[in-house]
């Protein structure tokens, strides 16, 4: 025969399992909510008129044929353009860091920023490689990581065209 103490222990165990499951689900939900809020804050920067003006000018108006021409036109001697390119690239560098550290999921980033990431990285890819080689280390490694993760995600999810 089952006694009161055995029933009490079983019910306590079941209660603990339910409580731990509930707590685990709450923590996961809070983390996802925090990631979404963080991403939407970053997306607000991307959507701002100031950022979009800089981004579009770089993407559609800036032209160069090689690293030397790029540097002479948009390098540190032209402080405004140099600052603009640094602003845009640093923005994507920051997002790359957050993706690599697990603070943001690439699925969220890809949905709204996939194409802009690809466009901007490919715009600067050759110049970044030349500069990185000249200084002996990878500049903007998290932007490169973000680009590679974006390409990988795009290949793995061809149904999600950006």
C-alpha positions, 0 to 999 in steps of 0.5 A: 500500500502506498503511504502518505509520505511516498505520495508527498515525495512524488508530488513534490518531485512532480512540482519541482519538474514543472517549476523547473520546466516553467522557469526554463521556458521563461528564461528562453522566452526572455532571452529571445525577447531581449535579442529581438529588442536588441536587433530592433534597436540596431535596425532603427539605426539602419533605418535612420535617414542619416545612416541610410543617406550615408549607406546609399551614397557609398553604395550607389555613388562611390566608384573606384577601380583599385585600392590606390584610387579608393584611398585617394578618393575616400581615405583619411585625406578626405575626412568626411568620406572616411568617417562615413565609410568607417561609420557604416563598416563599424556598424556591421562590425558591431552586428558581426560581433553580436552574432559571433558572441551569440547575442543575436541570431543570424536568422534575425539579422538575415531577414532584415539586413541580409542584402545590405550586409552582402552589398556593403561587404562586397563593395569593400571586400578587395580594399579590405583585403589589400589593407589587411595584408599591408598591416598584417592583420584582418581589419573588421574581422567581425564584419567578415564573419557576418558576411560569411555567416550571411552567405552560409545562411542564404545558401542553407535557406534559398527560400528566404531571398533578401 
